């Protein structure tokens, strides 16, 4: 606990120093042409820098896809994270995938990037996550470097900038495409293998509901008792309950299953990402905390209830009208609507501690929303 607090304090100090230095460097180096449109007609190669989690990468893809549609011959590569690599491999129009942090050295990664001779680089970073990541774009040798600017944050040595606005993340990232003269409305997209689509349909023939219960961040976790109550009520409606997650989620999910009165199926650690996407595609409903699952559901047009606590739903809600966010009527973290807009680092911590804001959501509220979404799905069928 003490160690975590020390890490947060050190991150804040580093962030403040980085912000001061970056603004000093950028203010003296950013050219007057930074607000001019970028012409892609002569560009051959574009590199996307987005080494984040799966959800972050997924909400970036509409912008990247719009750029690809605008210039089909453009080779698009990406710097991604180990966690998002599997997602990027499923996207046929993403060519090379670099990993950050690199398995070898940062120097080798920068050398590999420079050898590609990229014409354009887009860095979607809006907060200081890593000093080393900030170096990737300016050291790439690309003539056009488009960075995001938010509050006190700016990247190092951009040639062009797009500004953070009070928009949902898919629309926010699309601001980068507007610099290139592309005015598309974002549509979330996700890919999965056909064999996994057949696997989901053949193994789970009865109507099912997915509950994606865990999150690495304990501040975003709902109560085990609450999930058990929701699962039992939904099971009474004739649905099979599937719990999904990674291998480390098994312990948490097992506790939920032991509290349940009805049977359920635990798939934690038993699916590939492609199988997971296919499962969500065919689910009658997804109930999940703030994870990539809610953004995948938005992309597959699956009715969803997203349970949010310290996350700001104004920016991060699942981008689909079939998805609804469940919040406590008076969340203790409500100041994020104003306070978080210009922060340099998101800590996503409940202001009262111990994930109180998400724990306050009553199971009855979730069950009520679920009943309405399931009824609407039956009517549409």
Secondary structure per residue as TSV (DSSP state, phi and psi in degrees):
chain	resnum	aa	ss	phi	psi
A	1	X	-	360.0	-47.7
A	2	X	H	-64.4	-40.3
A	3	X	H	-60.7	-42.4
A	4	X	H	-61.8	-39.6
A	5	X	H	-65.9	-40.0
A	6	X	H	-62.7	-42.3
A	7	X	H	-60.9	-44.0
A	8	X	H	-63.8	-40.3
A	9	X	H	-65.3	-44.4
A	10	X	H	-64.3	-38.2
A	11	X	H	-64.4	-39.9
A	12	X	H	-65.2	-44.0
A	13	X	H	-63.3	-46.2
A	14	X	H	-61.3	-41.6
A	15	X	H	-62.0	-44.8
A	16	X	H	-62.1	-45.3
A	17	X	H	-64.6	-41.5
A	18	X	H	-63.4	-41.2
A	19	X	H	-62.3	-45.3
A	20	X	H	-62.0	-46.1
A	21	X	H	-66.4	-45.3
A	22	X	H	-61.7	-43.8
A	23	X	H	-64.5	-36.2
A	24	X	H	-65.4	-44.8
A	25	X	H	-68.1	-44.8
A	26	X	H	-66.3	-41.3
A	27	X	H	-63.3	-23.3
A	28	X	H	-97.7	-13.1
A	29	X	H	-115.7	-23.7
A	30	X	-	-67.0	126.9
A	31	X	-	-76.1	162.3
A	32	X	G	-66.9	-20.1
A	33	X	G	-79.3	2.7
A	34	X	G	-62.5	-23.0
A	35	X	G	-96.0	0.3
A	36	X	S	-77.3	156.0
A	37	X	-	-67.5	145.8
A	38	X	-	-92.5	127.7
A	39	X	-	-95.0	121.4
A	40	X	-	-94.0	-5.4
A	41	X	T	-56.8	-35.3
A	42	X	T	-99.5	-1.0
A	43	X	-	-76.0	139.2
A	44	X	-	-106.2	-36.6
A	45	X	E	-133.2	137.3
A	46	X	E	-129.9	137.9
A	47	X	E	-116.5	128.5
A	48	X	E	-99.3	131.9
A	49	X	E	-109.0	108.7
A	50	X	-	-154.7	65.2
A	51	X	-	-83.9	62.8
A	52	X	S	-115.5	-164.6
A	53	X	-	-76.5	172.0
A	54	X	H	-59.2	-44.0
A	55	X	H	-61.6	-40.9
A	56	X	H	-62.9	-43.6
A	57	X	H	-65.7	-41.8
A	58	X	H	-62.1	-40.3
A	59	X	H	-77.1	-9.5
A	60	X	H	-84.1	-27.4
A	61	X	H	-59.6	-36.0
A	62	X	H	-56.8	-37.9
A	63	X	H	-67.2	-45.6
A	64	X	H	-64.1	-40.2
A	65	X	H	-65.6	-39.7
A	66	X	H	-62.2	-39.9
A	67	X	H	-65.4	-40.7
A	68	X	H	-64.3	-41.6
A	69	X	H	-64.6	-35.2
A	70	X	H	-69.0	-33.0
A	71	X	S	-138.3	81.2
A	72	X	T	-58.5	-27.8
A	73	X	T	-82.0	-6.2
A	74	X	-	-70.2	128.4
A	75	X	E	-82.5	123.9
A	76	X	E	-114.0	120.9
A	77	X	E	-113.8	168.1
A	78	X	E	-144.3	143.1
A	79	X	E	-98.7	114.8
A	80	X	E	-126.9	179.2
A	81	X	-	-98.2	166.0
A	82	X	H	-58.5	-37.5
A	83	X	H	-65.9	-37.6
A	84	X	H	-92.9	-2.2
A	85	X	H	-58.5	-42.9
A	86	X	H	-62.4	-38.6
A	87	X	H	-62.9	-45.5
A	88	X	H	-65.1	-32.8
A	89	X	H	-66.6	-22.9
A	90	X	T	-81.4	-12.7
A	91	X	-	-92.3	111.1
A	92	X	T	-67.7	-24.0
A	93	X	T	-94.8	6.7
A	94	X	-	-97.1	123.3
A	95	X	-	-85.9	-92.5
A	96	X	-	-85.3	144.7
A	97	X	E	-122.7	118.1
A	98	X	E	-100.8	147.5
A	99	X	E	-104.4	134.3
A	100	X	S	-134.3	130.0
A	101	X	S	-65.2	143.7
A	102	X	-	-69.9	149.4
A	103	X	S	-72.2	-29.6
A	104	X	S	-94.2	-114.9
A	105	X	-	-119.6	158.4
A	106	X	H	-63.9	-35.9
A	107	X	H	-60.5	-41.5
A	108	X	H	-66.9	-40.5
A	109	X	H	-61.4	-45.8
A	110	X	H	-64.0	-38.9
A	111	X	H	-62.5	-44.3
A	112	X	H	-62.2	-39.5
A	113	X	H	-67.2	-43.2
A	114	X	H	-63.6	-35.6
A	115	X	H	-66.8	-22.1
A	116	X	H	-76.5	-19.2
A	117	X	-	54.1	58.4
A	118	X	-	-68.7	142.6
A	119	X	S	-84.8	-35.2
A	120	X	E	-137.9	139.8
A	121	X	E	-126.5	133.1
A	122	X	E	-117.2	119.6
A	123	X	E	-106.0	115.4
A	124	X	-	-89.6	14.8
A	125	X	-	-72.7	129.5
A	126	X	-	-118.9	-1.7
A	127	X	S	-139.7	158.4
A	128	X	-	-78.2	104.2
A	129	X	-	-101.5	-38.8
A	130	X	-	-154.3	132.0
A	131	X	H	-60.0	-39.7
A	132	X	H	-64.6	-37.5
A	133	X	H	-63.7	-36.1
A	134	X	H	-60.7	-25.3
A	135	X	H	-81.1	-18.8
A	136	X	H	-60.4	-47.1
A	137	X	H	-68.4	-52.5
A	138	X	H	-64.6	-25.9
A	139	X	T	-91.0	1.2
A	140	X	S	-75.6	-21.7
A	141	X	-	74.5	12.7
A	142	X	-	-75.2	136.0
A	143	X	S	-70.2	-26.7
A	144	X	E	-119.5	121.9
A	145	X	E	-129.5	106.9
A	146	X	E	-99.8	121.1
A	147	X	E	-122.3	157.3
A	148	X	E	-85.4	148.8
A	149	X	E	-128.2	124.2
A	150	X	E	-141.5	118.2
A	151	X	T	55.6	-121.6
A	152	X	T	-86.8	1.0
A	153	X	E	-94.8	136.7
A	154	X	E	-145.1	150.0
A	155	X	-	-77.7	179.0
A	156	X	S	-92.8	125.3
A	157	X	S	52.3	53.1
A	158	X	-	-76.3	156.6
A	159	X	S	-95.6	-23.3
A	160	X	E	-141.2	154.6
A	161	X	E	-135.9	148.1
A	162	X	E	-123.6	143.3
A	163	X	E	-99.2	137.0
A	164	X	-	-64.9	131.4
A	165	X	-	-124.2	172.5
A	166	X	S	-80.3	76.6
A	167	X	S	-132.9	155.5
A	168	X	-	-58.9	150.0
A	169	X	H	-54.4	-44.4
A	170	X	H	-59.8	-38.2
A	171	X	H	-72.3	-34.3
A	172	X	H	-63.4	-46.5
A	173	X	H	-66.7	-28.5
A	174	X	H	-66.6	-15.2
A	175	X	H	-60.8	-29.3
A	176	X	H	-66.1	-38.5
A	177	X	H	-67.8	-31.3
A	178	X	H	-63.7	-31.1
A	179	X	T	-61.9	-23.2
A	180	X	T	-99.0	10.2
A	181	X	T	79.9	19.6
A	182	X	-	-106.3	122.9
A	183	X	-	-115.9	37.9
A	184	X	-	-73.0	151.0
A	185	X	-	-87.4	130.5
A	186	X	-	-66.9	138.5
A	187	X	-	-129.5	120.7
A	188	X	-	-64.7	138.6
A	189	X	-	-132.8	146.5
A	190	X	-	-150.7	147.8
A	191	X	-	-117.4	152.4
A	192	X	-	-149.3	161.0
A	193	X	-	-79.8	144.4
A	194	X	H	-61.3	-35.7
A	195	X	H	-63.5	-30.8
A	196	X	H	-78.6	-28.6
A	197	X	H	-63.8	-44.6
A	198	X	H	-66.5	-36.6
A	199	X	H	-60.5	-46.0
A	200	X	H	-64.4	-41.5
A	201	X	H	-71.1	-35.0
A	202	X	H	-81.9	-29.6
A	203	X	H	-90.2	-20.4
A	204	X	-	-133.5	77.3
A	205	X	-	-81.6	-30.8
A	206	X	S	-78.6	152.7
A	207	X	-	-56.6	132.6
A	208	X	E	-134.6	156.6
A	209	X	E	-120.8	135.7
A	210	X	E	-99.4	134.5
A	211	X	E	-116.9	117.4
A	212	X	E	-107.2	97.2
A	213	X	-	-93.4	-26.8
A	214	X	-	-104.9	158.9
A	215	X	-	-144.3	144.8
A	216	X	S	-59.0	-33.7
A	217	X	S	-84.7	112.4
A	218	X	G	-60.4	-21.4
A	219	X	G	-68.3	-16.9
A	220	X	G	-103.2	7.9
A	221	X	-	-90.3	137.4
A	222	X	-	-87.3	171.4
A	223	X	-	-76.9	145.3
A	224	X	H	-63.4	-39.6
A	225	X	H	-62.8	-41.2
A	226	X	H	-63.5	-44.9
A	227	X	H	-63.5	-40.3
A	228	X	H	-62.2	-42.7
A	229	X	H	-64.0	-44.4
A	230	X	H	-62.6	-45.7
A	231	X	H	-61.6	-43.3
A	232	X	H	-63.0	-43.0
A	233	X	H	-65.4	-39.6
A	234	X	H	-72.1	-32.0
A	235	X	H	-65.7	-34.6
A	236	X	H	-63.3	-23.8
A	237	X	T	-81.6	1.9
A	238	X	T	97.3	13.3
A	239	X	-	-100.8	141.8
A	240	X	E	-77.1	135.8
A	241	X	E	-100.7	120.0
A	242	X	E	-108.9	127.4
A	243	X	E	-99.1	128.2
A	244	X	E	-117.8	162.2
A	245	X	-	159.6	-179.7
A	246	X	-	-87.5	174.9
A	247	X	G	-54.7	-44.3
A	248	X	G	-65.8	-13.4
A	249	X	G	-82.1	-8.4
A	250	X	H	-57.4	-44.2
A	251	X	H	-61.8	-45.2
A	252	X	H	-65.1	-43.9
A	253	X	H	-67.4	-37.1
A	254	X	H	-59.9	-38.6
A	255	X	H	-64.1	-37.5
A	256	X	H	-66.0	-46.0
A	257	X	H	-61.4	-36.9
A	258	X	H	-67.1	-26.1
A	259	X	H	-82.4	-16.8
A	260	X	-	-77.0	151.1
A	261	X	S	-95.2	-21.7
A	262	X	S	-103.7	156.5
A	263	X	-	-72.9	156.4
A	264	X	-	-149.5	172.0
A	265	X	E	-119.5	125.6
A	266	X	E	-98.4	113.9
A	267	X	-	-108.0	13.7
A	268	X	T	-59.4	125.2
A	269	X	T	75.7	7.9
A	270	X	-	-110.8	2.6
A	271	X	S	-127.2	151.1
A	272	X	-	-80.3	170.8
A	273	X	H	-62.9	-40.2
A	274	X	H	-62.7	-41.6
A	275	X	H	-66.0	-38.7
A	276	X	H	-62.2	-43.7
A	277	X	H	-63.7	-43.1
A	278	X	H	-63.8	-39.3
A	279	X	H	-61.3	-45.4
A	280	X	H	-63.9	-39.1
A	281	X	H	-55.9	-40.1
A	282	X	H	-98.5	1.6
A	283	X	-	-72.5	149.2
A	284	X	S	-78.3	-23.7
A	285	X	E	-164.2	145.8
A	286	X	E	-117.8	131.3
A	287	X	E	-117.1	120.7
A	288	X	E	-151.6	153.2
A	289	X	E	-78.6	-179.9
A	290	X	S	-70.1	93.8
A	291	X	S	-141.6	-179.0
A	292	X	H	-61.7	-23.2
A	293	X	H	-56.8	-39.9
A	294	X	H	-69.5	-30.9
A	295	X	H	-78.8	-33.0
A	296	X	H	-64.2	-43.1
A	297	X	H	-62.1	-38.9
A	298	X	H	-63.4	-36.6
A	299	X	H	-73.4	-31.3
A	300	X	H	-93.7	3.8
A	301	X	T	65.1	35.4
A	302	X	-	-96.3	129.2
A	303	X	-	-55.2	134.7
A	304	X	E	-142.2	143.4
A	305	X	E	-116.7	115.8
A	306	X	E	-103.6	124.1
A	307	X	E	-94.5	114.6
A	308	X	-	-116.0	139.4
A	309	X	S	-118.2	-93.0
A	310	X	S	-79.6	-7.9
A	311	X	S	-76.0	138.9
A	312	X	-	-79.4	108.0
A	313	X	H	-70.8	-15.4
A	314	X	H	-61.6	-33.9
A	315	X	H	-102.5	-34.5
A	316	X	H	-111.1	16.0
A	317	X	S	-69.3	152.3
A	318	X	-	-63.1	125.8
A	319	X	S	-82.7	71.4
A	320	X	S	-165.1	137.9
A	321	X	T	-66.0	-19.0
A	322	X	T	-80.3	-6.9
A	323	X	E	-103.3	133.8
A	324	X	E	-123.5	143.9
A	325	X	E	-99.2	129.0
A	326	X	E	-98.0	121.3
A	327	X	-	-128.9	153.8
A	328	X	-	-67.9	145.9
A	329	X	T	-56.3	-33.2
A	330	X	T	-133.3	71.4
A	331	X	-	-64.1	138.0
A	332	X	T	-67.7	-18.0
A	333	X	T	-95.8	12.4
A	334	X	T	-53.4	-29.9
A	335	X	T	-57.1	-12.3
A	336	X	H	-59.3	-22.3
A	337	X	H	-59.4	-32.3
A	338	X	H	-107.9	-44.0
A	339	X	H	-70.0	-36.9
A	340	X	G	-82.7	-9.8
A	341	X	G	-60.8	-40.4
A	342	X	G	-107.9	11.9
A	343	X	-	-69.6	148.4
A	344	X	S	-84.6	-25.8
A	345	X	S	-135.4	133.2
A	346	X	-	-91.8	118.0
A	347	X	-	-92.4	-19.2
A	348	X	-	45.5	60.0
A	349	X	-	-118.7	140.2
A	350	X	-	-63.9	131.5
A	351	X	T	-66.7	-23.6
A	352	X	T	-98.4	-3.1
A	353	X	S	79.1	162.2
A	354	X	T	58.2	39.5
A	355	X	T	40.8	42.0
A	356	X	H	-63.1	-38.9
A	357	X	H	-61.0	-39.1
A	358	X	H	-82.3	-30.4
A	359	X	H	-67.7	-21.0
A	360	X	T	-75.4	-12.4
A	361	X	S	-68.9	118.7
A	362	X	-	-74.0	140.3
A	363	X	H	-54.4	-33.2
A	364	X	H	-60.9	-33.9
A	365	X	H	-66.4	-43.0
A	366	X	H	-65.5	-43.5
A	367	X	H	-64.0	-39.5
A	368	X	H	-64.3	-45.0
A	369	X	H	-64.5	-40.9
A	370	X	H	-60.7	-43.4
A	371	X	H	-60.8	-41.2
A	372	X	H	-67.8	-42.9
A	373	X	H	-67.1	-39.8
A	374	X	H	-68.8	-38.1
A	375	X	H	-63.8	-42.2
A	376	X	H	-64.5	-38.2
A	377	X	H	-64.3	-39.9
A	378	X	H	-66.6	-39.5
A	379	X	H	-63.4	-41.8
A	380	X	H	-66.6	-30.7
A	381	X	-	-70.3	360.0
